[in-house]
Amino acid sequence: MPRNASAYCEVGRAGYCSPSPRRLPSHRFRCRIATVAAAALFLWPLACAGQVACLNVTTGREIWRERIGGFYYGSPVWVDGRLYCISRKGEVIVLAASEKFKLLARVQLGEKSYATPAVADGAMYLRTLSHLFALGGKK
């Protein structure tokens, strides 16, 4: 893709790959590194410069857009109705993954992070430059 090109979210019916899927322009989000989070009928793009939005998959309509601060390389992750985002400075932002913007928490990891949270077997893994944190899972 050319350096100054806009990115698009390809949207079709669930479980169906259309030869001409509808395109939702995401150029307003400058979401060039992170992948969008998706669940049910919603997409949540996260811009590198700390702006997150909620889009309706069916209509393409923007439901909300908010600035959460920070800069991001990692992608947002959806877990049990929440979005988890880690800023490059190592701040975990937790948002309600819903039609209304709601900031649930801000947690400092203590050092930089350029990673996307990983989820497996009931645990969430958060990687910083020199540590790996495991939250939840079997004890």
C-alpha positions as CSV (number, residue, x, y, z in Angstrom):
1,M,0.0,0.0,0.0
2,P,1.4,3.4,-0.8
3,R,2.7,5.4,2.1
4,N,-0.1,8.0,2.1
5,A,-2.9,5.7,1.2
6,S,-6.0,5.3,3.3
7,A,-6.7,1.9,5.0
8,Y,-10.0,0.2,4.8
9,C,-11.9,-2.3,6.9
10,E,-13.4,-5.0,4.6
11,V,-16.9,-6.0,5.8
12,G,-19.2,-8.7,4.5
13,R,-21.9,-10.9,6.0
14,A,-20.7,-13.1,8.9
15,G,-19.2,-16.3,7.6
16,Y,-19.5,-15.2,4.0
17,C,-16.7,-13.9,1.7
18,S,-18.2,-11.7,-0.9
19,P,-16.3,-11.0,-4.1
20,S,-17.1,-7.3,-3.5
21,P,-17.3,-6.7,0.2
22,R,-18.4,-3.3,1.5
23,R,-15.5,-1.0,2.5
24,L,-15.6,1.1,5.6
25,P,-13.1,4.0,5.3
26,S,-10.9,4.2,8.3
27,H,-8.6,7.0,7.1
28,R,-9.8,9.3,9.9
29,F,-8.2,6.9,12.4
30,R,-4.7,6.6,11.0
31,C,-4.7,3.0,12.1
32,R,-1.6,2.0,10.2
33,I,0.0,-0.5,12.6
34,A,-2.7,-1.9,14.9
35,T,-5.4,-4.4,13.8
36,V,-8.9,-3.5,14.8
37,A,-10.7,-5.5,17.6
38,A,-14.0,-7.0,16.6
39,A,-16.9,-8.6,18.5
40,A,-20.6,-9.1,17.7
41,L,-21.6,-6.1,15.5
42,F,-18.8,-3.8,16.4
43,L,-15.2,-2.9,15.3
44,W,-12.8,-0.9,17.5
45,P,-10.0,0.7,15.6
46,L,-7.1,2.2,17.6
47,A,-5.0,4.9,16.1
48,C,-1.2,5.1,16.8
49,A,-1.8,8.5,18.3
50,G,-4.3,7.4,21.0
51,Q,-7.7,7.7,19.4
52,V,-10.1,4.8,19.6
53,A,-13.5,4.5,17.9
54,C,-16.5,2.2,17.8
55,L,-18.0,1.3,14.4
56,N,-21.1,-0.6,13.6
57,V,-20.2,-3.5,11.2
58,T,-23.6,-3.6,9.6
59,T,-24.0,0.1,8.7
60,G,-20.4,1.3,8.9
61,R,-21.7,4.1,11.1
62,E,-19.3,5.6,13.7
63,I,-20.9,5.2,17.1
64,W,-18.3,7.1,19.1
65,R,-14.7,8.3,18.9
66,E,-12.6,9.3,21.9
67,R,-9.0,10.2,22.6
68,I,-7.5,8.0,25.3
69,G,-4.0,9.5,25.2
70,G,-0.6,7.9,24.5
71,F,0.9,6.3,21.4
72,Y,0.3,2.7,20.4
73,Y,2.0,0.0,18.4
74,G,0.0,-3.0,19.8
75,S,-3.5,-3.8,18.8
76,P,-6.5,-3.6,21.1
77,V,-7.8,-7.0,22.4
78,W,-11.4,-7.9,23.2
79,V,-11.9,-10.1,26.3
80,D,-15.3,-10.6,28.1
81,G,-16.8,-7.3,27.0
82,R,-13.7,-5.2,27.6
83,L,-11.0,-3.8,25.3
84,Y,-7.4,-3.8,26.5
85,C,-4.8,-1.5,24.9
86,I,-1.2,-1.0,25.9
87,S,0.5,2.3,25.1
88,R,4.2,2.5,24.1
89,K,4.9,3.9,27.6
90,G,3.5,0.8,29.2
91,E,0.1,2.0,30.3
92,V,-2.8,-0.5,30.0
93,I,-6.0,1.2,29.1
94,V,-9.2,-0.8,29.8
95,L,-12.4,0.2,28.0
96,A,-15.9,-1.1,28.0
97,A,-16.4,-2.7,24.6
98,S,-19.9,-1.3,24.1
99,E,-22.0,1.3,22.2
100,K,-21.1,3.9,24.9
101,F,-17.6,5.0,25.6
102,K,-16.5,4.1,29.1
103,L,-13.0,4.2,30.5
104,L,-12.7,1.4,33.1
105,A,-9.1,1.6,34.2
106,R,-5.6,2.8,33.6
107,V,-2.7,0.6,34.9
108,Q,1.0,1.4,34.7
109,L,3.3,-1.6,33.8
110,G,6.4,0.4,34.8
111,E,8.2,0.3,31.5
112,K,7.7,0.6,27.8
113,S,5.7,-2.0,25.8
114,Y,5.3,-2.3,22.0
115,A,3.3,-5.5,22.2
116,T,-0.3,-6.6,21.7
117,P,-1.8,-8.5,24.8
118,A,-2.1,-12.2,24.2
119,V,-4.9,-14.3,25.6
120,A,-4.8,-18.1,26.1
121,D,-6.3,-20.7,28.5
122,G,-8.0,-18.0,30.7
123,A,-4.9,-15.9,31.1
124,M,-3.8,-12.6,29.6
125,Y,-0.2,-12.0,28.9
126,L,1.3,-8.5,28.8
127,R,4.9,-8.1,27.5
128,T,7.1,-5.1,28.3
129,L,10.7,-4.5,27.1
130,S,12.0,-6.8,29.8
131,H,9.1,-8.5,31.6
132,L,6.2,-10.9,30.8
133,F,3.1,-10.6,33.0
134,A,0.5,-13.3,33.2
135,L,-2.9,-12.3,34.6
136,G,-5.5,-14.9,35.6
137,G,-5.5,-18.5,34.4
138,K,-4.9,-21.6,36.6
139,K,-3.2,-21.1,39.9
